[in-house]
Structure formats: C-alpha cells, structure tokens
C-alpha cells in the first residue's frame, strides 16, 4: 500500500512537471512572436517566471518520491520493494530525465535572457525545439513500462 501511494504521488508530480516542460517553450514562442508589444511581453515574462518556479518545485517533489521508489528499499526493506534489482532500464530512464531537466533549465535561461532584452531564436526554431520533450518522455514511458533490459 505504501509503495503504491508513493508511486502514485511520484507520477502526479512528474505529470505536473512535464506540463511545465511542455508549456514553457510555448511561452518562448509567444515571446519571440510578440517582440513589438511591451504589455504582452511583460505578461508573458511574468507567466514564464511563475511557471518556471512552479516547475522547479514539481521536479523537486517528483525527484524525492522517485528517489524513495528507487532507493527506499534500503531504508524500509519491509515496506518498499527493490524495483530495479539487477536491471538497467533505470539507468536509461534517468539519463532521459537528466536530458529533460537540462532542457527545462535551458528554457528557463532563455526566458531569463529574453527578460533582460536578449534575443531569442526564431519562433520556427523554438517550435521545433518544443517537440523534443515529447520524444524524450515517450522514451521514459517505454522504458518504465517495457523494462527492456
């Protein structure tokens, strides 16, 4: 029961974080397209900063629950199973998550640079980059479900 609760909470916070990973680059696209509208730029900057902070909080909580699922069996061996014993799919999953986190931080830095008057890539480039996390998330989901190695 405890394991399923922790797993459910981990999934909930991962979903909340992924929503920010998907939406923050969209705000960057809108910023790139609203270059001559100061009121729109200010609103988008505010939305982006709040979303980025929210995303960091969601990642942190998801990370703690994920860490508990991954290594909690060492502290609570009677309550939590060792779900990755002898398997290496978790290594690939964590690599994809690290790339997703790097992407999220990159988007946050682009937002910050834009707020200081720095140039953004073209909206077309940002739209293409907006698709990258979908592919990474697909890899994470496949690894978690299939556990291929």
MDAnalysis code that builds the backbone (N, CA, C; Angstrom):
import MDAnalysis as mda
import numpy as np

u = mda.Universe.empty(447, n_residues=149, atom_resindex=np.repeat(np.arange(149), 3), trajectory=True)
u.add_TopologyAttr("name", ["N", "CA", "C"] * 149)
u.add_TopologyAttr("resid", np.arange(1, 150))
u.add_TopologyAttr("resname", ["UNK", "UNK", "UNK", "UNK", "UNK", "UNK", "UNK", "UNK", "UNK", "UNK", "UNK", "UNK", "UNK", "UNK", "UNK", "UNK", "UNK", "UNK", "UNK", "UNK", "UNK", "UNK", "UNK", "UNK", "UNK", "UNK", "UNK", "UNK", "UNK", "UNK", "UNK", "UNK", "UNK", "UNK", "UNK", "UNK", "UNK", "UNK", "UNK", "UNK", "UNK", "UNK", "UNK", "UNK", "UNK", "UNK", "UNK", "UNK", "UNK", "UNK", "UNK", "UNK", "UNK", "UNK", "UNK", "UNK", "UNK", "UNK", "UNK", "UNK", "UNK", "UNK", "UNK", "UNK", "UNK", "UNK", "UNK", "UNK", "UNK", "UNK", "UNK", "UNK", "UNK", "UNK", "UNK", "UNK", "UNK", "UNK", "UNK", "UNK", "UNK", "UNK", "UNK", "UNK", "UNK", "UNK", "UNK", "UNK", "UNK", "UNK", "UNK", "UNK", "UNK", "UNK", "UNK", "UNK", "UNK", "UNK", "UNK", "UNK", "UNK", "UNK", "UNK", "UNK", "UNK", "UNK", "UNK", "UNK", "UNK", "UNK", "UNK", "UNK", "UNK", "UNK", "UNK", "UNK", "UNK", "UNK", "UNK", "UNK", "UNK", "UNK", "UNK", "UNK", "UNK", "UNK", "UNK", "UNK", "UNK", "UNK", "UNK", "UNK", "UNK", "UNK", "UNK", "UNK", "UNK", "UNK", "UNK", "UNK", "UNK", "UNK", "UNK", "UNK", "UNK", "UNK", "UNK", "UNK", "UNK"])
u.atoms.positions = np.array([
    [0.823, -1.194, 0.000],
    [0.000, 0.000, 0.000],
    [0.868, 1.259, 0.000],
    [1.888, 1.310, 0.850],
    [2.778, 2.469, 0.911],
    [3.498, 2.646, -0.425],
    [3.948, 1.543, -1.007],
    [4.637, 1.601, -2.293],
    [3.738, 2.220, -3.358],
    [2.479, 1.783, -3.441],
    [1.567, 2.305, -4.452],
    [1.244, 3.780, -4.226],
    [1.157, 4.192, -2.979],
    [0.911, 5.601, -2.675],
    [2.097, 6.457, -3.125],
    [3.299, 6.017, -2.800],
    [4.494, 6.768, -3.208],
    [4.608, 6.797, -4.731],
    [4.323, 5.689, -5.369],
    [4.384, 5.627, -6.829],
    [3.347, 6.553, -7.458],
    [2.151, 6.600, -6.899],
    [1.099, 7.488, -7.404],
    [1.480, 8.953, -7.226],
    [2.030, 9.291, -6.077],
    [2.452, 10.680, -5.844],
    [3.607, 11.061, -6.774],
    [4.536, 10.138, -6.978],
    [5.634, 10.395, -7.910],
    [5.067, 10.703, -9.302],
    [4.144, 9.885, -9.758],
    [3.550, 10.075, -11.077],
    [2.789, 11.400, -11.164],
    [2.066, 11.749, -10.129],
    [1.331, 13.020, -10.100],
    [2.274, 14.206, -10.273],
    [3.363, 14.228, -9.524],
    [4.286, 15.351, -9.603],
    [5.108, 15.331, -10.893],
    [5.364, 14.152, -11.445],
    [6.018, 14.076, -12.751],
    [5.104, 14.690, -13.816],
    [3.818, 14.380, -13.759],
    [2.873, 14.945, -14.724],
    [2.829, 16.467, -14.598],
    [2.806, 16.983, -13.377],
    [2.802, 18.435, -13.176],
    [4.079, 19.058, -13.732],
    [5.230, 18.419, -13.502],
    [6.483, 18.948, -14.025],
    [6.496, 18.899, -15.550],
    [6.032, 17.802, -16.126],
    [6.037, 17.681, -17.579],
    [5.118, 18.716, -18.215],
    [4.055, 19.092, -17.543],
    [3.199, 20.163, -18.067],
    [4.013, 21.448, -18.207],
    [4.867, 21.725, -17.237],
    [5.702, 22.935, -17.331],
    [6.770, 22.777, -18.401],
    [7.312, 21.579, -18.543],
    [8.321, 21.325, -19.577],
    [7.714, 21.539, -20.960],
    [6.452, 21.181, -21.141],
    [5.790, 21.373, -22.428],
    [5.364, 22.827, -22.656],
    [4.953, 23.523, -21.603],
    [4.369, 24.849, -21.785],
    [5.396, 25.977, -21.790],
    [6.479, 25.846, -21.051],
    [7.469, 26.922, -21.004],
    [8.042, 27.248, -22.392],
    [8.401, 26.269, -23.211],
    [8.872, 26.611, -24.557],
    [7.793, 27.288, -25.408],
    [6.545, 26.967, -25.140],
    [5.452, 27.635, -25.869],
    [5.409, 29.118, -25.506],
    [5.682, 29.435, -24.250],
    [5.763, 30.837, -23.841],
    [6.923, 31.510, -24.576],
    [8.032, 30.802, -24.759],
    [9.156, 31.359, -25.509],
    [8.758, 31.648, -26.958],
    [7.981, 30.765, -27.565],
    [7.493, 31.003, -28.930],
    [6.670, 32.288, -28.955],
    [5.771, 32.426, -27.992],
    [4.930, 33.629, -27.943],
    [5.772, 34.879, -27.709],
    [6.801, 34.784, -26.880],
    [7.696, 35.925, -26.666],
    [8.406, 36.314, -27.967],
    [8.857, 35.328, -28.711],
    [9.547, 35.600, -29.967],
    [8.618, 36.261, -30.976],
    [7.339, 35.926, -30.918],
    [6.384, 36.479, -31.882],
    [5.782, 37.807, -31.442],
    [5.934, 38.187, -30.180],
    [5.333, 39.421, -29.663],
    [6.404, 40.469, -29.381],
    [7.411, 40.527, -30.215],
    [8.570, 41.376, -29.950],
    [8.245, 42.865, -29.849],
    [7.201, 43.348, -30.501],
    [6.907, 44.785, -30.509],
    [5.745, 45.182, -29.618],
    [5.325, 44.305, -28.723],
    [4.185, 44.598, -27.857],
    [4.619, 44.522, -26.394],
    [5.001, 45.644, -25.797],
    [5.553, 45.639, -24.436],
    [4.614, 45.046, -23.376],
    [3.330, 45.330, -23.473],
    [2.393, 44.800, -22.469],
    [2.300, 43.277, -22.562],
    [2.289, 42.768, -23.770],
    [2.226, 41.316, -23.979],
    [3.519, 40.668, -23.496],
    [4.646, 41.291, -23.823],
    [5.938, 40.766, -23.381],
    [6.021, 40.701, -21.857],
    [5.561, 41.762, -21.194],
    [5.602, 41.782, -19.723],
    [4.737, 40.675, -19.136],
    [3.551, 40.474, -19.690],
    [2.655, 39.411, -19.195],
    [3.260, 38.038, -19.430],
    [3.821, 37.816, -20.607],
    [4.441, 36.522, -20.902],
    [5.656, 36.260, -20.015],
    [6.447, 37.282, -19.753],
    [7.594, 37.133, -18.854],
    [7.132, 36.728, -17.455],
    [6.095, 37.397, -16.972],
    [5.561, 37.071, -15.649],
    [5.056, 35.630, -15.612],
    [4.293, 35.255, -16.629],
    [3.780, 33.883, -16.696],
    [4.935, 32.882, -16.742],
    [5.942, 33.187, -17.557],
    [7.078, 32.286, -17.691],
    [7.846, 32.119, -16.395],
    [8.094, 33.227, -15.694],
    [8.827, 33.139, -14.415],
    [8.046, 32.320, -13.399],
    [6.749, 32.546, -13.307],
    [5.923, 31.775, -12.354],
    [5.893, 30.295, -12.722],
    [5.752, 30.025, -14.010],
    [5.718, 28.639, -14.470],
    [7.046, 27.939, -14.200],
    [8.144, 28.644, -14.434],
    [9.465, 28.059, -14.207],
    [9.666, 27.724, -12.733],
    [9.252, 28.626, -11.854],
    [9.358, 28.358, -10.413],
    [8.483, 27.165, -10.020],
    [7.258, 27.146, -10.525],
    [6.354, 26.029, -10.256],
    [6.980, 24.714, -10.739],
    [7.555, 24.742, -11.941],
    [8.174, 23.541, -12.497],
    [9.328, 23.040, -11.649],
    [10.134, 23.956, -11.135],
    [11.227, 23.543, -10.256],
    [10.692, 22.872, -9.000],
    [9.641, 23.423, -8.436],
    [9.047, 22.812, -7.245],
    [8.491, 21.423, -7.548],
    [7.807, 21.285, -8.673],
    [7.227, 19.988, -9.042],
    [8.329, 18.968, -9.310],
    [9.404, 19.402, -9.972],
    [10.512, 18.476, -10.210],
    [11.117, 18.014, -8.893],
    [11.322, 18.944, -7.977],
    [11.922, 18.594, -6.691],
    [11.114, 17.559, -5.935],
    [9.804, 17.748, -5.909],
    [8.939, 16.797, -5.204],
    [8.918, 15.455, -5.931],
    [8.810, 15.491, -7.265],
    [8.831, 14.244, -8.047],
    [10.151, 13.507, -7.845],
    [11.244, 14.265, -7.781],
    [12.564, 13.670, -7.556],
    [12.622, 12.954, -6.212],
    [12.097, 13.585, -5.172],
    [12.126, 12.959, -3.838],
    [11.313, 11.669, -3.804],
    [10.132, 11.696, -4.407],
    [9.331, 10.465, -4.446],
    [10.010, 9.407, -5.318],
    [10.595, 9.818, -6.431],
    [11.305, 8.869, -7.291],
    [12.509, 8.262, -6.600],
    [13.237, 9.085, -5.873],
    [14.388, 8.592, -5.113],
    [13.942, 7.579, -4.057],
    [12.802, 7.856, -3.434],
    [12.256, 6.917, -2.445],
    [11.891, 5.592, -3.106],
    [11.292, 5.661, -4.303],
    [10.947, 4.423, -5.010],
    [12.193, 3.653, -5.415],
    [13.218, 4.369, -5.831],
    [14.432, 3.744, -6.347],
    [15.300, 3.169, -5.240],
    [15.496, 3.929, -4.166],
    [16.422, 3.512, -3.113],
    [15.765, 3.321, -1.748],
    [14.463, 3.529, -1.665],
    [13.774, 3.434, -0.372],
    [13.832, 2.061, 0.263],
    [13.993, 1.032, -0.543],
    [14.059, -0.328, -0.006],
    [15.244, -0.501, 0.940],
    [16.273, 0.329, 0.786],
    [17.425, 0.249, 1.685],
    [17.070, 0.712, 3.094],
    [16.191, 1.723, 3.174],
    [15.792, 2.284, 4.469],
    [14.590, 1.542, 5.045],
    [13.646, 1.174, 4.182],
    [12.410, 0.497, 4.614],
    [12.256, -0.832, 3.877],
    [13.104, -1.825, 4.165],
    [13.076, -3.071, 3.386],
    [11.779, -3.864, 3.521],
    [11.059, -3.710, 4.620],
    [9.801, -4.450, 4.777],
    [8.643, -3.772, 4.038],
    [8.769, -2.495, 3.750],
    [7.671, -1.728, 3.157],
    [7.845, -1.506, 1.660],
    [9.071, -1.210, 1.232],
    [9.313, -0.847, -0.164],
    [10.156, -1.921, -0.853],
    [9.710, -2.382, -2.029],
    [10.472, -3.398, -2.761],
    [11.646, -2.774, -3.505],
    [12.615, -3.595, -3.841],
    [13.721, -3.163, -4.687],
    [13.267, -3.362, -6.125],
    [12.748, -2.307, -6.730],
    [12.116, -2.424, -8.042],
    [13.100, -2.451, -9.204],
    [14.364, -2.162, -8.944],
    [15.334, -2.123, -10.049],
    [16.459, -3.132, -9.882],
    [16.283, -4.097, -9.035],
    [17.343, -5.072, -8.771],
    [17.745, -5.813, -10.046],
    [19.011, -5.705, -10.378],
    [19.549, -6.465, -11.500],
    [19.118, -5.969, -12.869],
    [18.476, -4.823, -12.957],
    [18.042, -4.312, -14.253],
    [18.726, -2.972, -14.529],
    [18.776, -2.630, -15.808],
    [19.469, -1.395, -16.185],
    [18.580, -0.410, -16.938],
    [17.292, -0.707, -17.071],
    [16.395, 0.239, -17.716],
    [16.358, 1.549, -16.945],
    [16.551, 1.463, -15.621],
    [16.505, 2.660, -14.782],
    [17.629, 3.629, -15.152],
    [18.775, 3.098, -15.563],
    [19.890, 3.959, -15.964],
    [19.522, 4.779, -17.199],
    [18.915, 4.119, -18.169],
    [18.485, 4.820, -19.384],
    [17.382, 5.822, -19.065],
    [16.461, 5.428, -18.211],
    [15.376, 6.334, -17.825],
    [15.943, 7.584, -17.154],
    [16.849, 7.400, -16.225],
    [17.430, 8.542, -15.518],
    [18.250, 9.427, -16.466],
    [18.841, 8.834, -17.482],
    [19.550, 9.633, -18.488],
    [18.569, 10.516, -19.248],
    [17.437, 9.945, -19.665],
    [16.413, 10.742, -20.351],
    [15.867, 11.836, -19.439],
    [15.657, 11.518, -18.167],
    [15.163, 12.523, -17.218],
    [16.198, 13.641, -17.055],
    [17.463, 13.284, -17.012],
    [18.518, 14.312, -16.910],
    [18.512, 15.219, -18.135],
    [18.299, 14.646, -19.312],
    [18.222, 15.460, -20.527],
    [16.989, 16.354, -20.479],
    [15.866, 15.831, -20.008],
    [14.655, 16.651, -19.849],
    [14.898, 17.803, -18.868],
    [15.591, 17.520, -17.785],
    [15.892, 18.566, -16.811],
    [16.807, 19.619, -17.429],
    [17.812, 19.190, -18.179],
    [18.704, 20.144, -18.852],
    [17.913, 21.004, -19.842],
    [16.992, 20.400, -20.553],
    [16.134, 21.132, -21.492],
    [15.292, 22.169, -20.750],
    [14.722, 21.779, -19.615],
    [13.903, 22.676, -18.810],
    [14.739, 23.862, -18.308],
    [15.937, 23.584, -17.841],
    [16.822, 24.652, -17.367],
    [17.220, 25.559, -18.537],
    [17.500, 24.984, -19.701],
    [17.816, 25.776, -20.887],
    [16.663, 26.718, -21.220],
    [15.424, 26.201, -21.191],
    [14.262, 27.044, -21.484],
    [14.140, 28.167, -20.454],
    [14.407, 27.864, -19.200],
    [14.379, 28.893, -18.163],
    [15.437, 29.960, -18.388],
    [16.595, 29.560, -18.830],
    [17.659, 30.534, -19.118],
    [17.321, 31.378, -20.333],
    [16.672, 30.769, -21.322],
    [16.218, 31.541, -22.482],
    [15.181, 32.581, -22.049],
    [14.315, 32.194, -21.147],
    [13.311, 33.121, -20.621],
    [13.989, 34.274, -19.894],
    [14.954, 33.957, -19.068],
    [15.673, 34.987, -18.311],
    [16.433, 35.919, -19.256],
    [17.089, 35.343, -20.254],
    [17.816, 36.160, -21.220],
    [16.861, 37.080, -21.980],
    [15.709, 36.556, -22.336],
    [14.707, 37.366, -23.024],
    [14.231, 38.521, -22.142],
    [14.070, 38.252, -20.849],
    [13.649, 39.294, -19.918],
    [14.654, 40.419, -19.788],
    [15.913, 40.106, -20.043],
    [16.969, 41.122, -19.980],
    [17.208, 41.790, -21.335],
    [16.351, 41.483, -22.294],
    [16.482, 42.106, -23.609],
    [17.273, 41.306, -24.606],
    [17.694, 40.108, -24.243],
    [18.449, 39.261, -25.152],
    [17.574, 38.691, -26.253],
    [18.203, 38.312, -27.328],
    [17.478, 37.765, -28.474],
    [17.138, 36.296, -28.245],
    [16.002, 35.912, -28.763],
    [15.584, 34.510, -28.765],
    [15.798, 33.942, -30.158],
    [15.919, 32.628, -30.275],
    [15.910, 32.027, -31.612],
    [14.576, 32.340, -32.300],
    [14.497, 32.062, -33.569],
    [13.250, 32.326, -34.293],
    [12.121, 31.481, -33.717],
    [10.894, 31.954, -33.926],
    [9.748, 31.193, -33.414],
    [9.674, 29.817, -34.075],
    [10.104, 29.726, -35.327],
    [10.107, 28.425, -36.015],
    [11.071, 27.457, -35.331],
    [12.265, 27.935, -34.990],
    [13.249, 27.100, -34.286],
    [12.709, 26.682, -32.928],
    [12.104, 27.625, -32.229],
    [11.545, 27.304, -30.909],
    [10.404, 26.297, -31.015],
    [9.622, 26.388, -32.073],
    [8.538, 25.398, -32.271],
    [9.118, 23.992, -32.463],
    [10.197, 23.878, -33.224],
    [10.834, 22.574, -33.417],
    [11.418, 22.054, -32.109],
    [12.071, 22.954, -31.369],
    [12.650, 22.541, -30.083],
    [11.575, 22.163, -29.076],
    [10.385, 22.688, -29.271],
    [9.262, 22.386, -28.388],
    [8.842, 20.916, -28.488],
    [9.212, 20.251, -29.569],
    [8.823, 18.846, -29.768],
    [9.783, 17.864, -29.103],
    [10.985, 18.299, -28.785],
    [11.989, 17.414, -28.193],
    [11.524, 16.708, -26.919],
    [10.892, 17.419, -25.958],
    [10.499, 16.712, -24.738],
    [9.451, 15.623, -24.957],
    [8.664, 15.746, -26.015],
    [7.674, 14.694, -26.295],
    [8.386, 13.383, -26.603],
    [9.439, 13.471, -27.412],
    [10.186, 12.259, -27.767],
    [10.907, 11.674, -26.553],
    [11.477, 12.546, -25.738],
    [12.156, 12.070, -24.531],
    [11.173, 11.424, -23.558],
    [10.022, 12.043, -23.388],
    [9.016, 11.461, -22.497],
    [8.534, 10.115, -23.030],
    [8.378, 10.007, -24.329],
    [7.996, 8.717, -24.920],
    [9.025, 7.649, -24.564],
    [10.311, 8.008, -24.637],
    [11.364, 7.064, -24.247],
    [11.273, 6.673, -22.784],
    [11.018, 7.638, -21.915],
    [10.877, 7.350, -20.476],
    [9.704, 6.411, -20.245],
    [8.567, 6.700, -20.849],
    [7.369, 5.865, -20.656],
    [7.637, 4.448, -21.144],
    [8.248, 4.315, -22.319],
    [8.526, 2.985, -22.847],
    [9.464, 2.217, -21.921],
    [10.500, 2.877, -21.438],
    [11.441, 2.200, -20.539],
    [10.765, 1.746, -19.248],
    [9.913, 2.581, -18.688],
    [9.248, 2.228, -17.427],
    [8.260, 1.082, -17.624],
    [7.549, 1.083, -18.729],
    [6.550, 0.033, -18.964],
    [7.190, -1.257, -19.444],
    [8.081, -1.168, -20.441],
    [8.665, -2.368, -21.046],
    [9.803, -2.960, -20.246],
    [10.559, -2.130, -19.529],
    [11.747, -2.580, -18.796],
    [12.545, -3.547, -19.672],
    [13.049, -3.051, -20.813],
    [13.633, -3.947, -21.809],
    [14.969, -4.559, -21.446],
    [15.675, -3.995, -20.489],
    [16.972, -4.564, -20.106],
    [17.248, -4.291, -18.664],
])
